[in-house]
């Protein structure tokens, strides 16, 4: 049975480009860090503090 719909190669390429851009976004990386937080070491926390992150839920002043 043939597919009920198809998309053009250009549309498929654009969809893939947008999906890859989403994977490389800062939001995506932050989410991955949050998901794997139990694995973080003290050295990892020190690196996060260098960019102004506090580990108690806020940004440093």
Secondary structure, DSSP 8 states (H G I E B T S, - for coil): ---S----HHHHHHHHHHHHHHHTSHHHHHHHHHHTGGG--HHHHHHHHTTTB-TTSSB--
